[in-house]
Each structure stands twice: as structure tokens, then as C-alpha cells.
Amino acid sequence: MEDGGQESETRPRRRDSYLDRSEVNNCVKYILFFTNLILFLTAGVSLGIGIWIQILKGKVVVHLVDFLFDPSIMVMCVGGAVTCLVSFFGCFGSLRENVILLTIYHTLVSLLLLVEVALVVFVFVFYFSPETLDKLNIVPEDTLRDAIVKYRDDPDMQDLIDGIQELMDCCGVSNTPTGYQDWNENIYFNCSVVNPSHERCSVPFSCCILNPGDKINILCGNGALERTTAEAETVIHPEGCLYKLGIWIERNSLIVGGSTLGIFIPQVIAICFAKQLKDQIKAQIAKWVFDRT
């Protein structure tokens, strides 16, 4: 009888020990929480800075090119709003162990990952199978040429274009070796007879070849649009920026691949952690329900 009594006393203790043990892994929970907390705070600051800059500028975004070539808008929308929204759900969903918030977070990160994969595929098709885009009537240069047209209208856009052309040693946006001719689209630079601008038939100074130690000559691109490519390349970089980007991607395929994986892998880990934490919370809820019955 004594043995039976002892056995009956130990059984509830084993059951209580099982029910008291939480199914939620604190390591997964707090890694997800602190990572998203840092992203949320950083994105909030970026969003605030972007909004403040836009208020000071008083600029209204009308075209896609205004979004693509305005650093403050990119910081505000991509670095701020999107990251802030996604990290909010991840941060508070993990902290409060809320299945709904974690489901939203899991879904949003998955969608972002799919968009990034689609973008990588688009870039690959653009450079290695351009005829596919031609059949679909998709011409990225047409959108980017709007930046050429608005070059003098927006100082921030102008600075960004100059910075890209100087960094990549290119001129214009086309995926051709004669991208500098794109500047004919700008009313200040085009070579039409009726153009009264003193910059007629010129290209921005950021297109010019600048050797180490040389001082910037803002008139170095004068008359470049009237010259043949062979003549122009003695003074400027005639290749379009999309053309130069394609060359850089081909030469640095390992760096591009590694950087892409470096962007994708943390998001995949975040998706797995959110899914795992969500399943653990559901298991804990099921345990509570079992305990009450």
C-alpha cells in the first residue's frame, strides 16, 4: 500500500512538471525581439529624417523617377516606412508572444524576399537575355531617361546623377557604349539649332575623365555631343551607366553573388525564427487548454 501511495503522489508531479515547462524558446524569442527592435529604432530615425528633408524641400513626388533618384525619398520610404512597419510586427509580436503579429511579420518578410528575388531575376534577364524584355515591351532605360530630362530641375537628383556618373565612370543611362548621347534629351544640353543654352551640345562635368590630382573643370564636357565616340572618349567616359553596371557585374560575379546571399540569408533566418516561435506559442496555448480540461 505504501508503494502504491508513493506512486500515486509522483504521477501528478510529473504532469505538473510537464505543464510548467514553457514551449517557447527564449533564445529564439529574444533574438527576434532585439534584432527587430534595433531595426525599428533605426528605421524610425531614418523615416523622421526623410520626412524632415521633404518638408524643407516642399517637393511633390509625381513620377517614378522622382522616387528612384531622390535620396531623401528612398531613405524615407525604403529605409524608413517599410523597415519600420515590418520590424514593428516582429518586435512586438515576439515580445508579446502574439501569433497574429508574428503571422503578419512572417508574411511581410516573405513578400519582401520574393520581391528581392524577382528584382535579381529581372537584372539577370536584363543583362543576359535582353530579347525577353523586348518581347514583353519592357524598356527600363525609358524610365531612367526621365532623370536626364529633369537633371537641372532637382538639385538632389542632379547631385545623385553626378555621383553615380563619377563613381561608375559613365555618362547617361543607356545600356550602350554611346550612353553620353542620352544628354540630348535634356533641354539645356541638346544639340538642336534652336537651343539658346550656353551648355548646348555638352554633357555634365561628371562625365569627364579625371586623372588623379586633376582639378574639376565644369566646362570639360563642352561640345561632347557633337563629337564622334572615338573623339569623345578622349575627354569623357562615353558608356552609359547601365552598360558600365553590366560590365561590373560580369567582372565581380562572386561579389554580387555573395552580397545577394548576405541580404537573403538573414531574411530567411528571420522567417524561420518567426515560424518556429509562432508554432511554439501555439503549442503552449494548446498545453494551457489541456491543463484546464
Secondary structure, 3 states (H helix, E strand, C coil): CHHHHHHHHHHHHHHHHHHHCCCCCHHHHHHHHHHHHHHHHHHHHHHHHHHHHHHHHCCCCCCHHHHHCCHHHHHHHHHHHHHHHHHHHHHHHHHCCCHHHHHHHHHHHHHHHHHHHHHHHHHHHHHHCHHHHHHCCCCHHHHHHHHHHCCCCCHHHHHHHHHHHHHHCCCCCCCCCCHHHHHHHCCCCCCCCCCCCCCCCCCCHHHECCCCCCCCCCCCCCCHHHCCHHHHCCCECCCCHHHHHHHHHHHCHHHHHHHHHHHHHHHHHHHHHHHHHHHHHHHHHHHHHHHHC
